[in-house]
Amino acid sequence: MKTINQKLIASIMLFVATAFLFTSCKRENLDDNMRSAEDNALAEVNFSDAQSIADEAASGNMSSYKAENSDGILSNCATITNDTLSDPRVLTIDFGDVNCTCNDGRQRRGTIIVTYTGPYREPGHVHTITFDNYFVNDNQVLGTKTVTNNGYNDNGNLYYSIEVDGSIIRANDEGTITYVSSREREWIEGESTPQWSDDEYLVTGNASGTNSEGGSFTATITSALRRTVACHQFVSGTAEVVPANRPTRYIDFGDGSCDNQATVTVNGHEHIIQLH
């Protein structure tokens, strides 16, 4: 009887250990699965964010958008220089060498550089955004973003082609995201007014890259992402992210409310991710 009990106890212990190992592996896989969705969203937000900052800086009304109660992103620690005599013209937004808390609550340092050929609203206008030692919440943003004004579409709205070839080095040695995207950006609100704070856009297109753990992914916007300048985030729209050899991740950016969250659905299970 004593031998049987020992065998029974050993079997139970083996079962428990195996179950724990399976659960741990399953949880680890889940974390890996979410990484592509999180990293794609991080890249989407930061490269879109750079565009919004360029729009604010180009508006010229520095006293308005640098106020602490401003709907914009920039704060008083940003130094803006606009060289209109060079060809192409050069706009720089310098946040300094140490982290600066901007109006959207994010920490920034380094410089955004915008070269441009003419007025943003003028069809045929091209501007290119690059970065010099630029960080957002200690994530370093690198690469190039090129924006071309295509004129007015069938809806009577200005729309832009946007190409990104970039990367993000995540804070705390959490790896590097590579990101290449091709987008269209439709200006649906605010184009007829001089201020930038009422601007709203719809973004469509696709992207591909590798997540910060080295896994490849593709991403497609399935319902146009809506970006309001006053919110600093995408407030609605959906996208699909497909990591290599894994099921599709469905991302929902919300119902129009301004928050910093998105819902990711994997195999019918919902998960909330933070938009940094």
C-alpha positions as CSV (number, residue, x, y, z in Angstrom):
1,M,0.0,0.0,0.0
2,K,2.8,2.3,0.8
3,T,4.4,1.7,-2.6
4,I,1.0,2.5,-4.4
5,N,0.6,5.7,-2.5
6,Q,4.1,6.8,-3.4
7,K,3.4,6.0,-7.1
8,L,0.1,7.8,-6.9
9,I,1.7,10.9,-5.3
10,A,4.4,10.9,-7.9
11,S,1.8,10.7,-10.7
12,I,-0.1,13.6,-9.2
13,M,3.0,15.7,-8.9
14,L,4.0,14.9,-12.5
15,F,0.5,15.9,-13.7
16,V,0.6,19.1,-11.7
17,A,4.0,20.0,-13.0
18,T,3.0,19.2,-16.6
19,A,-0.2,21.3,-16.3
20,F,1.8,24.2,-14.9
21,L,4.4,23.9,-17.7
22,F,1.6,23.8,-20.3
23,T,-0.1,26.8,-18.8
24,S,3.1,28.8,-18.6
25,C,4.0,28.0,-22.2
26,K,0.5,28.9,-23.3
27,R,0.7,32.3,-21.5
28,E,4.2,32.9,-23.0
29,N,2.8,32.1,-26.5
30,L,-0.1,34.5,-25.8
31,D,2.4,37.3,-24.9
32,D,4.3,36.5,-28.1
33,N,1.1,36.6,-30.1
34,M,0.2,40.0,-28.8
35,R,3.6,41.5,-29.6
36,S,3.0,42.1,-33.3
37,A,-0.3,43.8,-32.6
38,E,1.2,46.0,-29.9
39,D,4.3,46.9,-32.0
40,N,2.3,47.7,-35.1
41,A,0.1,50.0,-33.0
42,L,3.2,51.6,-31.5
43,A,4.6,52.3,-34.9
44,E,1.3,53.5,-36.3
45,V,0.8,56.0,-33.4
46,N,4.4,57.3,-33.4
47,F,4.7,58.0,-37.1
48,S,1.2,59.5,-37.3
49,D,2.2,61.5,-34.2
50,A,5.2,63.0,-36.0
51,Q,2.9,64.2,-38.8
52,S,0.6,65.9,-36.3
53,I,3.6,67.7,-34.7
54,A,4.8,68.9,-38.1
55,D,1.3,70.2,-38.9
56,E,1.2,72.1,-35.6
57,A,4.6,73.6,-36.0
58,A,3.8,74.6,-39.6
59,S,0.7,76.5,-38.5
60,G,2.9,79.3,-37.1
61,N,0.6,80.1,-34.1
62,M,3.2,79.1,-31.5
63,S,1.6,81.0,-28.6
64,S,-1.6,79.0,-29.1
65,Y,-0.4,75.5,-29.5
66,K,2.3,75.7,-26.8
67,A,-0.2,76.7,-24.1
68,E,-0.6,74.1,-21.3
69,N,-4.3,73.9,-22.0
70,S,-3.8,73.5,-25.7
71,D,-5.5,70.7,-27.6
72,G,-2.2,70.2,-29.4
73,I,0.9,68.2,-28.7
74,L,3.7,70.7,-28.5
75,S,4.7,72.4,-25.3
76,N,7.0,75.3,-24.3
77,C,10.1,73.1,-24.4
78,A,9.8,72.7,-28.2
79,T,12.0,75.2,-30.2
80,I,10.7,75.6,-33.7
81,T,12.8,77.0,-36.6
82,N,11.4,77.5,-40.1
83,D,13.9,78.2,-42.8
84,T,11.9,79.4,-45.8
85,L,14.9,80.6,-47.8
86,S,16.5,77.2,-48.4
87,D,15.4,75.0,-51.2
88,P,13.8,72.8,-50.2
89,R,12.6,74.6,-47.1
90,V,13.4,73.2,-43.7
91,L,11.2,73.1,-40.5
92,T,12.8,71.8,-37.3
93,I,11.1,71.0,-34.0
94,D,13.7,70.6,-31.3
95,F,12.6,69.1,-27.9
96,G,16.0,69.4,-26.4
97,D,18.4,66.8,-25.0
98,V,16.4,65.7,-22.0
99,N,12.8,64.4,-21.7
100,C,10.1,67.1,-22.0
101,T,6.5,66.5,-21.0
102,C,4.3,67.6,-23.9
103,N,0.6,68.5,-23.8
104,D,-0.4,65.0,-24.7
105,G,1.4,63.6,-21.6
106,R,4.2,61.9,-23.6
107,Q,7.9,62.5,-22.9
108,R,9.9,63.6,-25.9
109,R,13.5,64.6,-26.6
110,G,15.5,65.1,-29.8
111,T,14.6,66.7,-33.1
112,I,12.0,66.2,-35.9
113,I,13.2,67.6,-39.2
114,V,10.7,68.4,-42.0
115,T,11.9,69.4,-45.5
116,Y,9.1,70.7,-47.8
117,T,8.5,72.1,-51.3
118,G,5.7,74.5,-50.6
119,P,2.4,75.0,-48.8
120,Y,0.9,71.9,-47.2
121,R,-2.6,72.6,-48.8
122,E,-1.1,73.0,-52.3
123,P,-1.6,70.0,-54.7
124,G,1.7,68.6,-55.6
125,H,3.3,69.6,-52.3
126,V,5.8,67.1,-50.9
127,H,7.3,67.0,-47.4
128,T,9.7,64.5,-45.9
129,I,10.0,63.9,-42.1
130,T,13.3,62.6,-40.6
131,F,14.5,62.3,-37.0
132,D,17.7,63.3,-35.2
133,N,18.1,61.4,-31.9
134,Y,14.4,61.6,-31.4
135,F,12.6,59.7,-28.6
136,V,9.0,59.3,-27.4
137,N,8.5,57.8,-24.0
138,D,12.2,56.6,-24.3
139,N,11.3,54.7,-27.5
140,Q,13.7,55.9,-30.3
141,V,12.0,56.7,-33.6
142,L,14.1,56.4,-36.8
143,G,13.6,56.5,-40.5
144,T,11.8,58.6,-43.2
145,K,8.2,59.6,-43.8
146,T,7.3,61.1,-47.1
147,V,3.9,62.9,-47.7
148,T,2.6,63.9,-51.1
149,N,-0.5,66.1,-51.6
150,N,-2.6,64.5,-54.4
151,G,-5.1,67.3,-54.6
152,Y,-8.9,66.8,-54.1
153,N,-10.6,63.4,-54.3
154,D,-14.2,62.6,-55.4
155,N,-15.4,63.6,-51.9
156,G,-14.0,67.1,-52.3
157,N,-11.4,66.5,-49.7
158,L,-7.6,66.9,-50.0
159,Y,-5.8,63.6,-49.7
160,Y,-2.2,62.6,-49.3
161,S,0.0,59.6,-50.1
162,I,2.2,58.6,-47.2
163,E,5.2,56.3,-47.3
164,V,7.1,55.3,-44.2
165,D,10.3,53.3,-44.0
166,G,11.3,53.3,-40.4
167,S,12.1,51.6,-37.2
168,I,11.5,52.0,-33.4
169,I,14.0,50.9,-30.8
170,R,11.9,50.1,-27.8
171,A,12.8,51.4,-24.4
172,N,14.6,49.3,-21.8
173,D,16.3,47.1,-24.4
174,E,13.0,45.5,-25.5
175,G,14.1,45.1,-29.1
176,T,13.7,46.9,-32.4
177,I,10.5,47.2,-34.6
178,T,11.0,47.6,-38.3
179,Y,8.1,49.2,-40.1
180,V,7.3,49.9,-43.8
181,S,3.9,51.3,-44.7
182,S,1.9,52.8,-47.6
183,R,-1.0,54.9,-46.7
184,E,-3.6,57.4,-47.9
185,R,-4.7,60.2,-45.6
186,E,-7.9,62.1,-46.3
187,W,-8.5,65.5,-44.7
188,I,-12.2,65.3,-43.7
189,E,-12.5,68.2,-41.2
190,G,-10.8,71.5,-40.7
191,E,-9.3,72.0,-44.1
192,S,-11.4,75.2,-44.6
193,T,-10.2,76.8,-41.4
194,P,-6.8,78.4,-40.6
195,Q,-6.3,76.6,-37.3
196,W,-5.0,73.1,-37.0
197,S,-6.8,72.1,-33.8
198,D,-10.1,71.1,-35.6
199,D,-8.4,68.9,-38.1
200,E,-9.6,65.3,-38.6
201,Y,-8.3,62.6,-41.0
202,L,-9.1,59.2,-42.3
203,V,-6.2,56.8,-42.9
204,T,-6.2,53.7,-45.1
205,G,-3.5,51.4,-46.4
206,N,-1.2,48.6,-45.3
207,A,2.1,47.9,-43.6
208,S,4.7,45.2,-43.0
209,G,7.6,44.7,-40.7
210,T,9.2,42.7,-37.9
211,N,8.2,43.0,-34.2
212,S,10.6,43.6,-31.4
213,E,11.1,39.9,-30.9
214,G,12.1,39.4,-34.6
215,G,8.9,37.9,-35.9
216,S,7.5,39.2,-39.2
217,F,4.0,40.6,-39.6
218,T,1.7,42.3,-42.1
219,A,-1.0,44.8,-41.3
220,T,-4.0,46.0,-43.3
221,I,-6.5,48.7,-42.3
222,T,-9.9,47.2,-42.9
223,S,-12.0,50.2,-41.8
224,A,-10.4,53.7,-42.1
225,L,-8.6,54.8,-39.0
226,R,-9.9,58.2,-37.8
227,R,-7.4,60.6,-36.3
228,T,-8.5,63.8,-34.6
229,V,-5.8,66.4,-33.8
230,A,-7.5,67.2,-30.4
231,C,-7.2,63.5,-29.2
232,H,-3.6,62.6,-30.2
233,Q,-4.8,59.0,-30.9
234,F,-6.8,57.0,-33.4
235,V,-10.3,57.2,-32.1
236,S,-12.0,54.6,-34.4
237,G,-11.4,52.2,-37.2
238,T,-10.2,48.6,-37.5
239,A,-7.1,46.8,-38.7
240,E,-5.9,43.2,-39.2
241,V,-2.4,42.2,-38.1
242,V,-1.1,38.8,-39.3
243,P,2.1,37.5,-37.6
244,A,4.0,34.8,-39.4
245,N,2.5,31.3,-38.8
246,R,-0.1,32.6,-36.4
247,P,-3.8,33.5,-36.6
248,T,-5.0,37.0,-37.6
249,R,-5.2,39.6,-34.9
250,Y,-8.2,42.0,-35.3
251,I,-7.6,45.5,-33.8
252,D,-10.4,47.8,-33.0
253,F,-9.4,51.4,-32.1
254,G,-12.8,52.3,-30.6
255,D,-16.1,54.0,-31.2
256,G,-14.9,57.6,-31.5
257,S,-14.1,58.2,-27.9
258,C,-10.7,59.7,-27.0
259,D,-8.7,57.2,-25.0
260,N,-5.3,55.4,-25.2
261,Q,-6.6,51.9,-25.7
262,A,-7.4,49.5,-28.5
263,T,-9.0,46.0,-28.4
264,V,-7.3,43.1,-30.0
265,T,-9.3,39.9,-30.8
266,V,-7.4,36.6,-31.2
267,N,-9.3,33.4,-31.8
268,G,-12.4,35.0,-30.4
269,H,-10.7,36.3,-27.2
270,E,-10.5,40.0,-26.6
271,H,-7.4,41.7,-25.1
272,I,-6.9,45.4,-24.3
273,I,-3.6,47.0,-25.4
274,Q,-2.3,50.5,-24.5
275,L,-1.4,53.0,-27.2
276,H,1.8,54.6,-26.0
